[in-house]
């Protein structure tokens, strides 16, 4: 037990650092809102069942509109993920859909970090 956090704090830290409670899906939608009010980066982790997690980073420039933030994220995901495992599309202009390819494993998804001011990202299991 870490005396700084106590029993409850340590349990919460441990729960937040593992994917043991994850609920993988065959597709995820990232709902984006807001235009970039700063330069920054968005880091997404995809964790396919039976494979190592993959982290994807998208660089976003200040002044990028909501739809173009979604496009930058799509471009980064397509560039950094295997086309044999994932399909990535922009939907409704400001949302990003990530699907497993035929025969690929379901996967969990987490937004690890987002340092872009005013851009909100809500992952939604489909």
Helices and strands as residue ranges (DSSP letters): H 6-16, E 27-33, E 40-48, E 54-60, H 66-80, E 86-91, E 95-100, E 107-114, E 120-125
